[in-house]
């Protein structure tokens, strides 16, 4: 056999083996199963249209109490490209990242294999509509997705059963959704006193000066090159890392709830903290006197909200001079 014929034979054999290898993957039951399991609840191209989300948790029965408890219904709306939480007739700032992560559960393709297509199986999976949680996603006043969330699997508890409200098909997948369904409304609030610190729009590098007024004492932390200068209090050997951490803590402080909206009668002049940022922005946070539980109520300039600061967080906001000394 000539060299040319050997080469043709060899190339033909390689082509045949490649074809067989490709075919084994295309027609493999395992590969077909993976492709059928890969699923997306809402096409990603529709995510830009989403402007309202309603989360209705299932009813939970507590036999020992002889009552049925229902978790809080969550209503989210997108206004001026920012998500807000609608609650008790008011709008509160939402955690933008939390909402985006929640939406990605439905708009990301993942393993959601079909478990049943029978109506009779819905009750077994907790998807009969009466015992299931419900998520409704809207866009431009149209329902983009209405999803029922049922039981977690009995074996590992790591998977959960879902189905679209208008369809019989039941699918299961990794249970990423339960923390969003079972949480209280406060878990959706952006309760940071400086809301922009959530997404890094304002971080510690943005702070040029921090002034803390507590009673008759004022503590002033001014940025000098890469460090901080302290005035107003006597700190002989200031620890730059402690100061840096303190300013970061204050910048990222958050409440544990909103106390409603400012009516104009509240007093927030017991103490205050003033941020001066590099972009020229000045933000003042006024605090009330501590209540009987050590909590503070805070108001941020330019905001209409009153924040509830738990006692443990309040103690981190105001420190004495000795706490900034290097040990």
Steps between C-alpha positions, in 0.01 A plus 500: 500500500641836403559777750216700347252216539611439860446869578152495346414186696629647825311827454181311415538293818550813710190658345295187567612483866423870547153447354436203730622697804278796417204273439548325832460834675209618291300182544625405848209456746706671767566803282138512388395491865729792584363703211140433603584590860657831399221754532431868553177624657511843338696594191792729596403750230182574699684590820536863391121527485442389859360786709297330772527181705253352747602223739220326688626241752301188572284459807676318783299309758617470861282224654618568856376857470185409313557777247624567153783751455569673172834663431496856375417556136786679323434758230792643303480771236756658272489878494757722329712188441514429874314226686280599794294299748132586528379451856214648703435758232860627499802447276830396654838456327571138410826310499577523130739204500248278679230575244739440209615169650138394545416579138806308379356178648231513230700648214808276526503164324556216745416136569122479550405145394133409455363294791138469397241626255199362684247724671449232765863542613470870582378448856785258571756759391323783685404661170121479504470878526350495848808395697767650276680832508459720195725738310352732238734698277356789302623716217309791351179387676527152348575179687839375382516207740274353766672226691387265775758384754434172679675261734869428529602143424474258791841341443750783524293816526735659250250505216158657467201441273362773276246533221356781292150593613341429161683172439492150649871426457689468829876561509753488779833671549747640749313676777626856471155653528384414855702774680325758283154354556510445876675820609331799659445821306795659683735257323425692177563846645821687435541618857844654465510859624708577190303289245760549227754304703313182406629502142829676570391829345618664821776311680769593747721634221228762439511632858709813553383595847284345771378712791332339799307721744402328824389733776757777537780301338586502131734252332631599158674248274657665195670319215866590458661323206440130577443548871273682743550798728294528820397827661256595774625222729839411639644184344875483554576200281209450257470156340428559133355153446255546789392839365458357151290213631286735710420724205414195292268376775318834520471520121345153482277528808145387445184484703286197564181667377337822392292687756296665226535837331611832646201707612691807612439452872782258575815612682831385351737746665628298795810408300602503136757376251604698193661348190685717248571320174748571224224588253394794720203321653434555871273257685383553857355223713303620805422270792239500773568424863526128575170338593450260791654220291804703397374541145550819302276652236689662216424735215729561203499841331317493169310186600137460605561187707555437869738212574496284813855434620530203740698556820793279392547708185457826689792419728728471195419851377626701796839421656728671745848631421675205662349257247708661222833468681751246376549237768 
